[in-house]
Amino acid sequence: MKSGIKLVVCTSLIAIAVTLATFTIADFGGGRAAAEGAPYLLWESGGNVAVFAADDLKHPVTVTEIRLSSLREADRGLIADGLPVNSQEELAQLLEDLGS
């Protein structure tokens, strides 16, 4: 009987973890559709999250202290692909979220 309870608890915890994992920074509002006209792009540089101006993807505006390896897998994928950012306010919020 105790093993049955453990199985139910573990299954429930896994379901909760999967549900929470679906909420990534992609839900913040950037996404691929916003790429056109977005002034900034979060992208990887030297293993860290970097901010690029959309019109100069060769030279980062700034490289943050946020290690790509410290991010959730879904967030790493978004940054690896380049995450468009539409405003300085959105940029500040995303960097705060990634850094915490």
N, CA, C and O atoms as CSV, one atom per row, in Angstrom:
chain,resi,resn,atom,element,x,y,z
A,1,MET,N,N,0.815,-1.193,0.000
A,1,MET,CA,C,0.000,0.000,0.000
A,1,MET,C,C,0.862,1.261,0.000
A,1,MET,O,O,0.556,2.226,-0.701
A,2,LYS,N,N,1.948,1.253,0.793
A,2,LYS,CA,C,2.807,2.424,0.848
A,2,LYS,C,C,3.471,2.698,-0.489
A,2,LYS,O,O,3.645,3.858,-0.863
A,3,SER,N,N,3.843,1.656,-1.215
A,3,SER,CA,C,4.472,1.869,-2.523
A,3,SER,C,C,3.480,2.467,-3.510
A,3,SER,O,O,3.874,3.224,-4.398
A,4,GLY,N,N,2.201,2.139,-3.369
A,4,GLY,CA,C,1.164,2.724,-4.223
A,4,GLY,C,C,1.026,4.215,-3.985
A,4,GLY,O,O,0.851,4.984,-4.929
A,5,ILE,N,N,1.104,4.626,-2.731
A,5,ILE,CA,C,1.027,6.046,-2.391
A,5,ILE,C,C,2.251,6.775,-2.931
A,5,ILE,O,O,2.138,7.871,-3.480
A,6,LYS,N,N,3.419,6.161,-2.772
A,6,LYS,CA,C,4.653,6.764,-3.292
A,6,LYS,C,C,4.560,6.951,-4.800
A,6,LYS,O,O,4.985,7.978,-5.329
A,7,LEU,N,N,4.010,5.968,-5.486
A,7,LEU,CA,C,3.874,6.054,-6.939
A,7,LEU,C,C,2.949,7.202,-7.334
A,7,LEU,O,O,3.243,7.939,-8.276
A,8,VAL,N,N,1.838,7.356,-6.623
A,8,VAL,CA,C,0.892,8.440,-6.916
A,8,VAL,C,C,1.549,9.793,-6.658
A,8,VAL,O,O,1.417,10.712,-7.466
A,9,VAL,N,N,2.252,9.916,-5.540
A,9,VAL,CA,C,2.924,11.176,-5.206
A,9,VAL,C,C,3.982,11.503,-6.241
A,9,VAL,O,O,4.049,12.638,-6.714
A,10,CYS,N,N,4.816,10.528,-6.606
A,10,CYS,CA,C,5.874,10.766,-7.603
A,10,CYS,C,C,5.281,11.144,-8.952
A,10,CYS,O,O,5.760,12.065,-9.614
A,11,THR,N,N,4.248,10.438,-9.353
A,11,THR,CA,C,3.595,10.742,-10.636
A,11,THR,C,C,3.023,12.158,-10.621
A,11,THR,O,O,3.131,12.891,-11.604
A,12,SER,N,N,2.417,12.534,-9.502
A,12,SER,CA,C,1.856,13.887,-9.385
A,12,SER,C,C,2.952,14.942,-9.455
A,12,SER,O,O,2.793,15.962,-10.125
A,13,LEU,N,N,4.058,14.702,-8.768
A,13,LEU,CA,C,5.171,15.659,-8.792
A,13,LEU,C,C,5.766,15.800,-10.186
A,13,LEU,O,O,6.118,16.900,-10.611
A,14,ILE,N,N,5.876,14.694,-10.884
A,14,ILE,CA,C,6.397,14.751,-12.251
A,14,ILE,C,C,5.442,15.541,-13.147
A,14,ILE,O,O,5.884,16.352,-13.962
A,15,ALA,N,N,4.155,15.312,-13.001
A,15,ALA,CA,C,3.169,16.052,-13.804
A,15,ALA,C,C,3.244,17.548,-13.521
A,15,ALA,O,O,3.154,18.363,-14.439
A,16,ILE,N,N,3.408,17.906,-12.259
A,16,ILE,CA,C,3.534,19.321,-11.903
A,16,ILE,C,C,4.806,19.909,-12.496
A,16,ILE,O,O,4.786,21.017,-13.032
A,17,ALA,N,N,5.910,19.177,-12.406
A,17,ALA,CA,C,7.181,19.659,-12.947
A,17,ALA,C,C,7.098,19.873,-14.453
A,17,ALA,O,O,7.599,20.872,-14.968
A,18,VAL,N,N,6.474,18.948,-15.154
A,18,VAL,CA,C,6.331,19.085,-16.616
A,18,VAL,C,C,5.473,20.297,-16.944
A,18,VAL,O,O,5.783,21.053,-17.865
A,19,THR,N,N,4.399,20.482,-16.195
A,19,THR,CA,C,3.520,21.639,-16.421
A,19,THR,C,C,4.279,22.943,-16.205
A,19,THR,O,O,4.177,23.860,-17.019
A,20,LEU,N,N,5.037,23.034,-15.117
A,20,LEU,CA,C,5.792,24.253,-14.835
A,20,LEU,C,C,6.899,24.481,-15.860
A,20,LEU,O,O,7.219,25.625,-16.183
A,21,ALA,N,N,7.477,23.412,-16.365
A,21,ALA,CA,C,8.550,23.550,-17.347
A,21,ALA,C,C,8.059,24.137,-18.664
A,21,ALA,O,O,8.848,24.681,-19.437
A,22,THR,N,N,6.762,24.031,-18.921
A,22,THR,CA,C,6.240,24.590,-20.166
A,22,THR,C,C,6.155,26.109,-20.125
A,22,THR,O,O,6.038,26.758,-21.165
A,23,PHE,N,N,6.214,26.681,-18.912
A,23,PHE,CA,C,6.185,28.125,-18.778
A,23,PHE,C,C,7.610,28.647,-18.803
A,23,PHE,O,O,8.292,28.649,-17.778
A,24,THR,N,N,8.056,29.084,-19.949
A,24,THR,CA,C,9.415,29.574,-20.118
A,24,THR,C,C,9.371,31.043,-20.485
A,24,THR,O,O,8.298,31.644,-20.540
A,25,ILE,N,N,10.508,31.607,-20.731
A,25,ILE,CA,C,10.544,33.005,-21.122
A,25,ILE,C,C,9.881,33.234,-22.481
A,25,ILE,O,O,9.611,34.379,-22.846
A,26,ALA,N,N,9.616,32.176,-23.224
A,26,ALA,CA,C,8.892,32.347,-24.483
A,26,ALA,C,C,7.487,32.874,-24.223
A,26,ALA,O,O,6.917,33.574,-25.060
A,27,ASP,N,N,6.932,32.536,-23.067
A,27,ASP,CA,C,5.603,33.001,-22.719
A,27,ASP,C,C,5.593,34.485,-22.384
A,27,ASP,O,O,4.525,35.083,-22.255
A,28,PHE,N,N,6.751,35.076,-22.245
A,28,PHE,CA,C,6.840,36.493,-21.879
A,28,PHE,C,C,6.293,37.388,-22.979
A,28,PHE,O,O,5.774,38.470,-22.702
A,29,GLY,N,N,6.407,36.943,-24.231
A,29,GLY,CA,C,5.810,37.738,-25.296
A,29,GLY,C,C,6.731,38.025,-26.467
A,29,GLY,O,O,6.297,38.653,-27.433
A,30,GLY,N,N,7.972,37.595,-26.423
A,30,GLY,CA,C,8.890,37.810,-27.543
A,30,GLY,C,C,8.492,36.923,-28.701
A,30,GLY,O,O,7.624,37.284,-29.496
A,31,GLY,N,N,9.112,35.784,-28.799
A,31,GLY,CA,C,8.773,34.805,-29.815
A,31,GLY,C,C,9.281,35.186,-31.188
A,31,GLY,O,O,9.714,36.315,-31.423
A,32,ARG,N,N,9.220,34.222,-32.086
A,32,ARG,CA,C,9.738,34.409,-33.432
A,32,ARG,C,C,8.940,35.439,-34.222
A,32,ARG,O,O,9.515,36.145,-35.050
A,33,ALA,N,N,7.657,35.547,-33.997
A,33,ALA,CA,C,6.826,36.477,-34.763
A,33,ALA,C,C,7.256,37.917,-34.540
A,33,ALA,O,O,7.048,38.770,-35.404
A,34,ALA,N,N,7.854,38.192,-33.384
A,34,ALA,CA,C,8.256,39.560,-33.076
A,34,ALA,C,C,9.630,39.905,-33.643
A,34,ALA,O,O,10.099,41.032,-33.479
A,35,ALA,N,N,10.278,38.953,-34.307
A,35,ALA,CA,C,11.643,39.168,-34.779
A,35,ALA,C,C,11.750,40.364,-35.726
A,35,ALA,O,O,12.713,41.128,-35.667
A,36,GLU,N,N,10.777,40.515,-36.578
A,36,GLU,CA,C,10.831,41.642,-37.508
A,36,GLU,C,C,10.606,42.936,-36.735
A,36,GLU,O,O,9.573,43.121,-36.092
A,37,GLY,N,N,11.579,43.816,-36.809
A,37,GLY,CA,C,11.445,45.105,-36.166
A,37,GLY,C,C,11.872,45.145,-34.714
A,37,GLY,O,O,11.885,46.224,-34.121
A,38,ALA,N,N,12.225,44.009,-34.110
A,38,ALA,CA,C,12.685,44.011,-32.725
A,38,ALA,C,C,14.079,44.644,-32.675
A,38,ALA,O,O,14.961,44.249,-33.438
A,39,PRO,N,N,14.287,45.619,-31.788
A,39,PRO,CA,C,15.574,46.316,-31.763
A,39,PRO,C,C,16.711,45.523,-31.115
A,39,PRO,O,O,17.882,45.830,-31.336
A,40,TYR,N,N,16.374,44.506,-30.318
A,40,TYR,CA,C,17.405,43.740,-29.614
A,40,TYR,C,C,17.216,42.251,-29.847
A,40,TYR,O,O,16.141,41.788,-30.227
A,41,LEU,N,N,18.285,41.523,-29.609
A,41,LEU,CA,C,18.249,40.072,-29.703
A,41,LEU,C,C,19.092,39.524,-28.564
A,41,LEU,O,O,20.250,39.910,-28.407
A,42,LEU,N,N,18.519,38.624,-27.767
A,42,LEU,CA,C,19.304,37.913,-26.768
A,42,LEU,C,C,19.873,36.687,-27.450
A,42,LEU,O,O,19.151,35.914,-28.080
A,43,TRP,N,N,21.182,36.521,-27.315
A,43,TRP,CA,C,21.881,35.465,-28.031
A,43,TRP,C,C,23.082,35.073,-27.202
A,43,TRP,O,O,23.414,35.757,-26.234
A,44,GLU,N,N,23.726,34.006,-27.555
A,44,GLU,CA,C,24.879,33.496,-26.821
A,44,GLU,C,C,26.176,34.129,-27.319
A,44,GLU,O,O,26.364,34.341,-28.517
A,45,SER,N,N,27.058,34.424,-26.376
A,45,SER,CA,C,28.400,34.890,-26.727
A,45,SER,C,C,29.360,34.397,-25.650
A,45,SER,O,O,29.260,34.801,-24.491
A,46,GLY,N,N,30.278,33.537,-26.028
A,46,GLY,CA,C,31.265,33.017,-25.094
A,46,GLY,C,C,30.669,32.231,-23.943
A,46,GLY,O,O,31.234,32.212,-22.850
A,47,GLY,N,N,29.541,31.585,-24.170
A,47,GLY,CA,C,28.895,30.799,-23.131
A,47,GLY,C,C,27.979,31.594,-22.228
A,47,GLY,O,O,27.371,31.035,-21.315
A,48,ASN,N,N,27.870,32.895,-22.467
A,48,ASN,CA,C,27.004,33.758,-21.661
A,48,ASN,C,C,25.873,34.311,-22.520
A,48,ASN,O,O,25.948,34.309,-23.749
A,49,VAL,N,N,24.828,34.781,-21.855
A,49,VAL,CA,C,23.740,35.479,-22.547
A,49,VAL,C,C,24.242,36.869,-22.897
A,49,VAL,O,O,24.798,37.570,-22.051
A,50,ALA,N,N,24.044,37.261,-24.145
A,50,ALA,CA,C,24.499,38.567,-24.596
A,50,ALA,C,C,23.342,39.308,-25.256
A,50,ALA,O,O,22.396,38.700,-25.759
A,51,VAL,N,N,23.439,40.627,-25.241
A,51,VAL,CA,C,22.456,41.490,-25.882
A,51,VAL,C,C,23.081,42.022,-27.169
A,51,VAL,O,O,24.165,42.605,-27.156
A,52,PHE,N,N,22.393,41.813,-28.253
A,52,PHE,CA,C,22.840,42.309,-29.554
A,52,PHE,C,C,21.825,43.314,-30.074
A,52,PHE,O,O,20.624,43.175,-29.841
A,53,ALA,N,N,22.309,44.313,-30.770
A,53,ALA,CA,C,21.422,45.190,-31.528
A,53,ALA,C,C,21.007,44.402,-32.761
A,53,ALA,O,O,21.841,43.745,-33.383
A,54,ALA,N,N,19.752,44.458,-33.115
A,54,ALA,CA,C,19.241,43.664,-34.235
A,54,ALA,C,C,19.949,43.979,-35.543
A,54,ALA,O,O,19.984,43.144,-36.447
A,55,ASP,N,N,20.516,45.179,-35.652
A,55,ASP,CA,C,21.190,45.546,-36.900
A,55,ASP,C,C,22.692,45.246,-36.875
A,55,ASP,O,O,23.389,45.542,-37.845
A,56,ASP,N,N,23.206,44.662,-35.781
A,56,ASP,CA,C,24.621,44.282,-35.702
A,56,ASP,C,C,24.755,43.006,-34.886
A,56,ASP,O,O,24.942,43.052,-33.670
A,57,LEU,N,N,24.657,41.870,-35.563
A,57,LEU,CA,C,24.709,40.585,-34.873
A,57,LEU,C,C,26.131,40.047,-34.742
A,57,LEU,O,O,26.324,38.915,-34.297
A,58,LYS,N,N,27.120,40.837,-35.121
A,58,LYS,CA,C,28.513,40.412,-34.982
A,58,LYS,C,C,29.133,40.886,-33.681
A,58,LYS,O,O,30.044,40.242,-33.160
A,59,HIS,N,N,28.656,42.000,-33.149
A,59,HIS,CA,C,29.251,42.602,-31.956
A,59,HIS,C,C,28.175,42.827,-30.899
A,59,HIS,O,O,27.273,43.640,-31.099
A,60,PRO,N,N,28.261,42.111,-29.770
A,60,PRO,CA,C,27.244,42.312,-28.733
A,60,PRO,C,C,27.321,43.706,-28.123
A,60,PRO,O,O,28.404,44.269,-27.960
A,61,VAL,N,N,26.174,44.245,-27.794
A,61,VAL,CA,C,26.097,45.516,-27.075
A,61,VAL,C,C,26.659,45.302,-25.674
A,61,VAL,O,O,27.412,46.126,-25.156
A,62,THR,N,N,26.274,44.174,-25.073
A,62,THR,CA,C,26.786,43.799,-23.755
A,62,THR,C,C,26.717,42.288,-23.608
A,62,THR,O,O,25.828,41.636,-24.155
A,63,VAL,N,N,27.656,41.751,-22.871
A,63,VAL,CA,C,27.651,40.330,-22.525
A,63,VAL,C,C,27.369,40.263,-21.025
A,63,VAL,O,O,28.099,40.844,-20.222
A,64,THR,N,N,26.316,39.556,-20.659
A,64,THR,CA,C,25.922,39.481,-19.257
A,64,THR,C,C,26.760,38.443,-18.512
A,64,THR,O,O,27.555,37.719,-19.112
A,65,GLU,N,N,26.568,38.385,-17.217
A,65,GLU,CA,C,27.212,37.383,-16.363
A,65,GLU,C,C,26.403,36.078,-16.349
A,65,GLU,O,O,26.806,35.105,-15.711
A,66,ILE,N,N,25.276,36.060,-17.046
A,66,ILE,CA,C,24.381,34.897,-17.020
A,66,ILE,C,C,24.951,33.802,-17.922
A,66,ILE,O,O,25.034,33.963,-19.139
A,67,ARG,N,N,25.343,32.686,-17.302
A,67,ARG,CA,C,25.884,31.547,-18.041
A,67,ARG,C,C,24.740,30.799,-18.725
A,67,ARG,O,O,23.719,30.504,-18.105
A,68,LEU,N,N,24.924,30.499,-19.997
A,68,LEU,CA,C,23.920,29.745,-20.743
A,68,LEU,C,C,23.680,28.388,-20.076
A,68,LEU,O,O,22.551,27.899,-20.049
A,69,SER,N,N,24.727,27.792,-19.546
A,69,SER,CA,C,24.622,26.477,-18.916
A,69,SER,C,C,23.778,26.496,-17.646
A,69,SER,O,O,23.343,25.441,-17.185
A,70,SER,N,N,23.538,27.673,-17.073
A,70,SER,CA,C,22.747,27.763,-15.847
A,70,SER,C,C,21.251,27.866,-16.128
A,70,SER,O,O,20.441,27.817,-15.202
A,71,LEU,N,N,20.884,28.008,-17.391
A,71,LEU,CA,C,19.478,28.193,-17.754
A,71,LEU,C,C,18.774,26.855,-17.955
A,71,LEU,O,O,19.406,25.825,-18.189
A,72,ARG,N,N,17.445,26.902,-17.858
A,72,ARG,CA,C,16.649,25.724,-18.184
A,72,ARG,C,C,16.855,25.394,-19.663
A,72,ARG,O,O,17.179,26.267,-20.468
A,73,GLU,N,N,16.665,24.135,-19.999
A,73,GLU,CA,C,16.885,23.677,-21.367
A,73,GLU,C,C,16.066,24.474,-22.381
A,73,GLU,O,O,16.577,24.850,-23.436
A,74,ALA,N,N,14.804,24.731,-22.064
A,74,ALA,CA,C,13.942,25.477,-22.988
A,74,ALA,C,C,14.477,26.889,-23.202
A,74,ALA,O,O,14.482,27.389,-24.327
A,75,ASP,N,N,14.928,27.534,-22.122
A,75,ASP,CA,C,15.469,28.886,-22.229
A,75,ASP,C,C,16.788,28.890,-23.002
A,75,ASP,O,O,17.046,29.801,-23.789
A,76,ARG,N,N,17.625,27.867,-22.775
A,76,ARG,CA,C,18.880,27.751,-23.537
A,76,ARG,C,C,18.594,27.670,-25.029
A,76,ARG,O,O,19.293,28.277,-25.840
A,77,GLY,N,N,17.554,26.910,-25.385
A,77,GLY,CA,C,17.189,26.782,-26.797
A,77,GLY,C,C,16.750,28.101,-27.405
A,77,GLY,O,O,17.112,28.425,-28.536
A,78,LEU,N,N,15.965,28.864,-26.646
A,78,LEU,CA,C,15.511,30.172,-27.143
A,78,LEU,C,C,16.690,31.114,-27.358
A,78,LEU,O,O,16.760,31.809,-28.372
A,79,ILE,N,N,17.616,31.135,-26.400
A,79,ILE,CA,C,18.779,32.016,-26.510
A,79,ILE,C,C,19.684,31.536,-27.636
A,79,ILE,O,O,20.218,32.355,-28.384
A,80,ALA,N,N,19.867,30.233,-27.770
A,80,ALA,CA,C,20.713,29.690,-28.837
A,80,ALA,C,C,20.178,30.066,-30.218
A,80,ALA,O,O,20.948,30.300,-31.149
A,81,ASP,N,N,18.849,30.122,-30.339
A,81,ASP,CA,C,18.227,30.508,-31.615
A,81,ASP,C,C,18.198,32.012,-31.814
A,81,ASP,O,O,18.040,32.490,-32.938
A,82,GLY,N,N,18.351,32.762,-30.729
A,82,GLY,CA,C,18.241,34.216,-30.775
A,82,GLY,C,C,16.833,34.629,-30.405
A,82,GLY,O,O,15.886,34.348,-31.138
A,83,LEU,N,N,16.691,35.292,-29.277
A,83,LEU,CA,C,15.379,35.703,-28.780
A,83,LEU,C,C,15.176,37.188,-29.033
A,83,LEU,O,O,15.850,38.012,-28.415
A,84,PRO,N,N,14.257,37.549,-29.935
A,84,PRO,CA,C,13.995,38.958,-30.213
A,84,PRO,C,C,13.371,39.659,-29.005
A,84,PRO,O,O,12.540,39.089,-28.299
A,85,VAL,N,N,13.788,40.896,-28.786
A,85,VAL,CA,C,13.291,41.690,-27.660
A,85,VAL,C,C,12.811,43.026,-28.214
A,85,VAL,O,O,13.534,43.698,-28.950
A,86,ASN,N,N,11.589,43.404,-27.857
A,86,ASN,CA,C,10.937,44.545,-28.491
A,86,ASN,C,C,11.176,45.899,-27.834
A,86,ASN,O,O,10.912,46.933,-28.448
A,87,SER,N,N,11.672,45.914,-26.592
A,87,SER,CA,C,11.864,47.196,-25.916
A,87,SER,C,C,12.909,47.057,-24.811
A,87,SER,O,O,13.282,45.948,-24.428
A,88,GLN,N,N,13.373,48.199,-24.307
A,88,GLN,CA,C,14.316,48.181,-23.197
A,88,GLN,C,C,13.659,47.627,-21.941
A,88,GLN,O,O,14.315,46.951,-21.148
A,89,GLU,N,N,12.386,47.900,-21.750
A,89,GLU,CA,C,11.661,47.386,-20.588
A,89,GLU,C,C,11.587,45.863,-20.639
A,89,GLU,O,O,11.824,45.188,-19.638
A,90,GLU,N,N,11.255,45.326,-21.818
A,90,GLU,CA,C,11.191,43.876,-21.994
A,90,GLU,C,C,12.577,43.261,-21.797
A,90,GLU,O,O,12.710,42.197,-21.192
A,91,LEU,N,N,13.604,43.933,-22.308
A,91,LEU,CA,C,14.975,43.461,-22.148
A,91,LEU,C,C,15.346,43.372,-20.673
A,91,LEU,O,O,15.900,42.367,-20.229
A,92,ALA,N,N,15.044,44.414,-19.919
A,92,ALA,CA,C,15.359,44.428,-18.494
A,92,ALA,C,C,14.632,43.303,-17.759
A,92,ALA,O,O,15.215,42.640,-16.901
A,93,GLN,N,N,13.369,43.091,-18.093
A,93,GLN,CA,C,12.588,42.036,-17.434
A,93,GLN,C,C,13.128,40.652,-17.774
A,93,GLN,O,O,13.251,39.799,-16.895
A,94,LEU,N,N,13.448,40.427,-19.039
A,94,LEU,CA,C,13.982,39.123,-19.440
A,94,LEU,C,C,15.316,38.833,-18.765
A,94,LEU,O,O,15.547,37.719,-18.296
A,95,LEU,N,N,16.191,39.825,-18.715
A,95,LEU,CA,C,17.490,39.620,-18.072
A,95,LEU,C,C,17.323,39.357,-16.584
A,95,LEU,O,O,18.039,38.537,-16.009
A,96,GLU,N,N,16.382,40.048,-15.965
A,96,GLU,CA,C,16.111,39.794,-14.545
A,96,GLU,C,C,15.603,38.383,-14.333
A,96,GLU,O,O,16.032,37.693,-13.408
A,97,ASP,N,N,14.677,37.948,-15.199
A,97,ASP,CA,C,14.129,36.594,-15.091
A,97,ASP,C,C,15.206,35.536,-15.322
A,97,ASP,O,O,15.273,34.546,-14.595
A,98,LEU,N,N,16.034,35.743,-16.319
A,98,LEU,CA,C,17.089,34.770,-16.621
A,98,LEU,C,C,18.141,34.714,-15.527
A,98,LEU,O,O,18.702,33.654,-15.252
A,99,GLY,N,N,18.408,35.842,-14.911
A,99,GLY,CA,C,19.448,35.916,-13.892
A,99,GLY,C,C,19.036,35.408,-12.534
A,99,GLY,O,O,19.872,35.241,-11.646
A,100,SER,N,N,17.740,35.159,-12.365
A,100,SER,CA,C,17.295,34.703,-11.039
A,100,SER,C,C,17.154,33.209,-10.959
A,100,SER,O,O,16.789,32.678,-9.911
